[in-house]
Amino acid sequence: EEHLYPDGSFTLAVPGRQPFLFYVELDNSTEVLASPRERDTWLKKLRFYEALQDNTPVRFRVLGVSTRSPKRAENIAMLAASVAANPQRSLFYGAYLPDYLKHATPLTSPLFTDHRGLHISLVPQMFVAAETRPPSTAPALGDLASVC
């Protein structure tokens, strides 16, 4: 019965692998993290995404992108840890937007932090090594990303 409209979504596709689906939630620090009285909170969003992940065969990640503070992204990740139905499953990745935008290789660099405090890249490590191959055999970034 519930619904949620993320700020965006996209898929990263690598030939021969299942696509990596991401939902994007931009955080401008205008929404409270948790409140029993507020209708729209990060807690409610995270619970929604947890339930969705439990009830769908499609695996995805939620990217919480903070525009104002790296501490805010950390706080949301801690909140995600508190509601994680399966603590071993990475559902939420948080990042500070200015750090992401200034980085030369944002897809393959561990710029996101999950609910366990692990630094994560959007494209898994196994594909990072492909960037070091000679240009004739390395996949182009255009091959890695397809926007839906």
N, C-alpha and C positions, 0 to 999 in steps of 0.2 A: 504493500500500500504506500510506502514511502518512496520518494524520488529525490534525486539530487542532480543538479546541473553543474558539472565541473567548469572551471574557467576555460579549460581546453583539454584536448586529448590528441595523442599521436601514437604511431606505431613505428618502431625501428625494425626493419626486416633484414635478415641475413640469409642468403641462399642456403638451403639445406637445413634450416633451423626454424623452430616455431617463432613467430613474430613476438617482439617485446612490446606490450601495450602499456601505455602510461596515461593516467589522468592527472591533469595539472590543476592545482589549487594555488592561486596567487594570494599571498597574505600581505596586506598593507597595514597590519596591526589595528584594524578597525573592528575586528570581530573578537569577542572574548573567547578565551580558551575553554572555559567551562563555567556553567551557571545553571542552577535549577530553574531560573525564571526566563532566561533568554531562549528564543526559538532557534536562532542560528548561532551555533558555537562550533569550535573545532572538535570538541568532544562528540557532538552529535554527528559531524561529518565522519570522524574516524570510526565510530560505531557502525555507521551506515556502510562504509567501505569494508569493514571486517565482516559484516553480515553478507554483503554482496560476494566477497571472495569465498566465503563458506558455501554459498549457494549457486555458484557458477563454475563451469569447467574451464573457463577462460582465465588464465593467470594474468595479473596486471600489477602495477605499482602505482602508488599515489605520490606525486611529486609536490611537496609543500615548499613553495618558493617564496621566501620572505624578501620583501622589497626594502625594509627599513632597518633590520637589525639581525645580525647573525645569532644573537642570543635568543631571539624569538623563534628561529628555526630549531634551535636546540630544545627550547621549551615545548614546542609542538611534538618533537620526536620523543621527549620524555612522556608526554601525554599519550602518544601512540603506544609506547611501551606499557603503559598502565591499562590499556584496553585490548592489548594483543591477545586474541583467543589462542593463538599458537605462537608462543614467543620465539620459536625457531624460524617462523615464516617472516620474511621481509615484505612488508606491505607498504610501509611509508618510507620515503626518502626525503630528507629536508636539505635545503640549500639556501644560501644568501645570494640573491640575484646579482649584485655587483661583483662578487667573487666569480660567479659562473660566467658572466659576460666578458670579464677581462682575461679569461683563460684562453690560451692558444688552442688547446685540444679538449674542449668541454665534454665531448661524447665519451672519450676514453680515459679521462682523468677522474680520480676518486673525489669529486667535489660535493657529493651528496653524503649525508649521514643517516643511517637507518636507526630504528628504535633501540638497537643494542649498542649504539655508538660507533659502529663500524663505518669506515669511509668506503663509499661505493661509487663506481662509475656507471653510466647508463648502458654502455656496451661492456659486457663481461670481459674479464681479463684475457680469456682465450683468444679474443679478437684483437686485443691490443698488440700482441706479438705480430699480427699480420701487417701492422703499420711499418714495421722495421724491415720487411722484405723489399727486394728491389721493386721499383715502380711498375715494371712489366707484369709482376705477379700479385701485387698488393691490390685488394679491392678498393675501389674509389669510395669516398664517403657517400656519394650519391647512391651507391649500391646498398649502403647500410641504412639509409633513412628513406622512409616513405610516409608522407603525412596523410592522415585520413581526415 
